[in-house]
Amino acid sequence: MEVILLERIEKLGQMGDIVKVKPGFARNYLLPQAKALRSNKENLALFESRKAQLEAANLKRKEEAEQISAKMEGLNLVIVRQAAETGQLYGSVTGRDIRDAIREAGYTIERRQVVLDQPLKEIGSYNIRIVLHPDVSRMVSVMVARSAEEAERSAKAAAKASAEAVAEPEAVAVEA
């Protein structure tokens, strides 16, 4: 099925592109979300007449996303979960959990904006990508720990290790 994209879609195309997609993807996602129109003469004419409005609306959404992204700079989330002594979680941390933590931090996002290839199943620190707009994304640091105190200790240890790693190459360069 060929569709006309009404906005940029990652790994598919830019606004105005006519792309061939599977019928289920078009019927279940692109068309209901108003991200595309079926490709025919009437819809092509409709797109050409609305192109300036669509580009202006897209630019406005992009500017808003960039402002939110700037505010999210340095956002560190702590998610507390029960875990075994080996670090395996009893359950997992999903996109919904990360979305809830970001909402608690004062930002409004949807679960589908959290890019998580697979659920987090171990204690540790992760960098998670948040897509605010097709052209704007932000990396957010997520610390999964057994308690808030453990998360603080891990963060301090990581900061100390990175400070040592920064200082260490200078010493090696002097010796060489």
Helices and strands as residue ranges (DSSP letters): E 2-5, E 18-20, H 23-25, I 26-30, E 36-38, H 41-71, E 76-80, E 88-93, H 95-104, G 111-113, E 114-115, E 120-122, E 124-133, E 136-145, H 148-175
